[in-house]
């Protein structure tokens, strides 16, 4: 059996407002206030194992993107009989994040191997939505997840960001098609009648043929093949990019649409 085709089907209109940029409120606030990147405050390499039967964490729904969505909101239910003000929940992807994923490097300066070898992709304090968390030991948090080509899990930590202690780990959740092509980007090509289409997926070229299917309305569609690029740990300069900061970027596909005509759709 041959390889499946991986493409974006589109009919392009040349209009003055071809691209628009959407900035989320949280991103705007970060830009205004500046300062240290929030995830950089987490000393993940200092994590120690402190699992407790009295604490639990559960994420739902377990299956995302049933209708081909590439982003969804999920709910995390948390129970902790020994709550503290600095408890926090981290989101990990891939879902498995223990020391079996550690990447050996001569540049590591840690006295011993860390228990966790990948940083969370986002986090929230446990009391983010419930100011009474330290009294009740229960709370519910919501996270927006985007399809990032792998599964997700959630972990409860005590000890704050500087001395994290792993207290509980959730179930695994995943998108229905984690490798699906997502996030198409359009840009002007080198010539006036050329446009580039770039997108990301979990498919390498030995798994699927990337292409863009396009054309003028009422005419036969055309297919433009796409080139595929990626990079690995060795492409980066060193820790933490090669170690706890590493996450596979997926495969970046770019196709060139040529001989376009203005004011035509």
Secondary structure, DSSP 8 states (H G I E B T S, - for coil): ---EEEEEE------TT-------HHHHHHHHH--S-GGGG--GGG-EE---TTEEEEEE-SEE-TTS-SEEEEEEEEEETT--TT-EEEEESSS--SGGG----TT---SS--S--S--SEEEETTSS-TTHHHHSEEEEEEEEE--SS-BEEEEEESTTTS-EEEEE---BEETTTT--EEEEEEE-SSTT-EEEEEEES--TTTEEEEEEE--TTS--EEEEEEEE---GGGS-STTTTTTT-----EEEEEEE-S--TT--
